[in-house]
Amino acid sequence: MRAVGFDVNGGPEVLRPVEIPVPEPGPGQVLIQVAYAGVNHGEVLHRLGDYGPPDGIAVPGLEVSGEIAALGAGVTGLAVGDPVAAYLPDGGGYAEYAVAPADFAFPLDGISLRDGGGAALVLTTAYGVLAGAARLTAGDTVLIHAAAGGVGSAAAQIARALGAAAVYGTVRTAEKAEYAKRFGYDAVLLRETFAEELSAARTEIDVLLDPIGGATRQAGLSLLAPFGRLVAYGEAARQPDLTLPVLPFSRHNRSLTGYSVHDLALRAPAVLRGHALAALSLLASGAIRLDITAELSLAAAFQAHQALQAGTNRGKVLLALT
Ligand SMILES: NC(=O)c1ccc[n+]([C@@H]2O[C@H](COP(=O)([O-])OP(=O)(O)OC[C@H]3O[C@@H](n4cnc5c(N)ncnc54)[C@H](OP(=O)(O)O)[C@@H]3O)[C@@H](O)[C@H]2O)c1
């Protein structure tokens, strides 16, 4: 089958078309004929080597949509031909066929294959960060960094659906701020000045979504309301992790929490599945939507990676396999 992979870590140019065997679904797994593969920042980090060097050819791709082509032993509740969105904890989505745990293959009731291709990782993460890690409650004020990206644009809408009273975002450029307004933010601020602007307006944050790290994380902590929660779920700035003193947390009633979809997949798959189903039902009902801004061929995956690595992407980027 056709796939795109890499056998050495490096820039987007290490991604190349490869021919590899169709994978076999093991017990508890399903084989999916991929229609769309979402492109995610995590796959950029995979390629760069943050998850270690490849052992042979590594095929990235953490989320896909498509029809089930075969069932592994012991799989119930799914049938060959069913359209699904799937989260692939071990990657493999940039390919004509991919294997997913049956627990993370979600029926696409009322959702198109196109939307489903950018949903299983992105929406599950946005929902899990807000409802799980941050314990969002109705009336909370939320601040979302990388507000125009895949997870950020979904999180803004999910936060509102879960009852947030105010939702602010930050981005790096004025163009992205303008673009992100479509997701219902009360205001989208520039990353360079967000802390000064929000503190000058005396806006305190109950839930702060931080996939950036570094100086941005440090600046965000000072904005937390009493019992406010900052969720660390990424390090897009690729700066060394911060050593944060604990005393300011107790002095100012702050909380720092974390989120990892991969850890949930290993240690709490039922929780992850619950978050995915809740988020997908919001998509099916029209309460939230995906803004798919680019649909590229499989062979053009490196272009999608160029955009995500440079941070010039907006909304959701897909690879179309059909
Ligand atoms: N922990 C988990 O389980 C989990 C799961 C999924 C995603 N994530 C994380 O969530 C974040 C968003 O993921 P996504 O796939 O939806 O990507 P995305 O938001 O569509 O793209 C990444 C964004 O990060 C921002 N960014 C900030 N500093 C950057 C830098 N130095 N280089 C490149 N980008 C930079 C850019 O937005 P600005 O221009 O606004 O800065 C960029 O658009 C990523 O950090 C990802 O690793 C974590």
The ligand as a MOL file (V3000), in Angstrom:
LIG
                    3D

  0  0  0     0  0            999 V3000
M  V30 BEGIN CTAB
M  V30 COUNTS 48 52 0 0 0
M  V30 BEGIN ATOM
M  V30 1 N -1.0080 16.4640 25.2600 0
M  V30 2 C -1.7520 15.9110 24.2890 0
M  V30 3 O -2.2860 14.8230 24.4660 0
M  V30 4 C -1.9350 16.6540 23.0030 0
M  V30 5 C -2.7830 16.1580 22.0230 0
M  V30 6 C -2.9550 16.8980 20.8310 0
M  V30 7 C -2.2600 18.1020 20.6730 0
M  V30 8 N -1.4220 18.5220 21.6690 0 CHG=1
M  V30 9 C -0.6890 19.7960 21.5410 0
M  V30 10 O -1.6340 20.8090 21.2800 0
M  V30 11 C -1.0240 21.8170 20.4920 0
M  V30 12 C -1.8880 22.0890 19.2740 0
M  V30 13 O -1.8270 20.9580 18.4270 0
M  V30 14 P -2.4460 21.0100 16.9470 0
M  V30 15 O -2.0930 19.7260 16.3110 0
M  V30 16 O -3.8520 21.4470 17.0260 0 CHG=-1
M  V30 17 O -1.5280 22.1240 16.2610 0
M  V30 18 P -1.9290 23.6070 15.8390 0
M  V30 19 O -2.4330 24.3710 17.0140 0
M  V30 20 O -2.8100 23.5080 14.6450 0
M  V30 21 O -0.5080 24.1520 15.4350 0
M  V30 22 C 0.4650 24.4540 16.4320 0
M  V30 23 C 0.3980 25.9390 16.8380 0
M  V30 24 O 1.3190 26.1390 17.8980 0
M  V30 25 C 1.6790 27.5020 17.8800 0
M  V30 26 N 3.0980 27.6940 18.1480 0
M  V30 27 C 3.6100 28.3880 19.1680 0
M  V30 28 N 4.9120 28.4070 19.1650 0
M  V30 29 C 5.2770 27.7160 18.0810 0
M  V30 30 C 6.5380 27.4110 17.5250 0
M  V30 31 N 7.6900 27.8020 18.0890 0
M  V30 32 N 6.5520 26.6840 16.4010 0
M  V30 33 C 5.4000 26.2570 15.8290 0
M  V30 34 N 4.1730 26.5180 16.3350 0
M  V30 35 C 4.1220 27.2600 17.4470 0
M  V30 36 C 1.2760 28.0720 16.5140 0
M  V30 37 O 0.1770 28.9290 16.7490 0
M  V30 38 P 0.4530 30.5050 17.0140 0
M  V30 39 O 0.8490 31.0700 15.6960 0
M  V30 40 O -0.8240 31.0110 17.5270 0
M  V30 41 O 1.5650 30.5710 18.0160 0
M  V30 42 C 0.8530 26.8700 15.7360 0
M  V30 43 O -0.1700 27.1690 14.8070 0
M  V30 44 C 0.3890 21.3220 20.1590 0
M  V30 45 O 1.3040 21.8710 21.0800 0
M  V30 46 C 0.2790 19.8360 20.3610 0
M  V30 47 O 1.5270 19.2280 20.6530 0
M  V30 48 C -1.2430 17.8300 22.8150 0
M  V30 END ATOM
M  V30 BEGIN BOND
M  V30 1 1 1 2
M  V30 2 2 2 3
M  V30 3 1 2 4
M  V30 4 1 4 5
M  V30 5 2 4 48
M  V30 6 2 5 6
M  V30 7 1 6 7
M  V30 8 2 7 8
M  V30 9 1 8 9
M  V30 10 1 8 48
M  V30 11 1 9 10
M  V30 12 1 9 46
M  V30 13 1 10 11
M  V30 14 1 11 12
M  V30 15 1 11 44
M  V30 16 1 12 13
M  V30 17 1 13 14
M  V30 18 2 14 15
M  V30 19 1 14 16
M  V30 20 1 14 17
M  V30 21 1 17 18
M  V30 22 2 18 19
M  V30 23 1 18 20
M  V30 24 1 18 21
M  V30 25 1 21 22
M  V30 26 1 22 23
M  V30 27 1 23 24
M  V30 28 1 23 42
M  V30 29 1 24 25
M  V30 30 1 25 26
M  V30 31 1 25 36
M  V30 32 1 26 27
M  V30 33 1 26 35
M  V30 34 2 27 28
M  V30 35 1 28 29
M  V30 36 1 29 30
M  V30 37 2 29 35
M  V30 38 1 30 31
M  V30 39 2 30 32
M  V30 40 1 32 33
M  V30 41 2 33 34
M  V30 42 1 34 35
M  V30 43 1 36 37
M  V30 44 1 36 42
M  V30 45 1 37 38
M  V30 46 2 38 39
M  V30 47 1 38 40
M  V30 48 1 38 41
M  V30 49 1 42 43
M  V30 50 1 44 45
M  V30 51 1 44 46
M  V30 52 1 46 47
M  V30 END BOND
M  V30 END CTAB
M  END
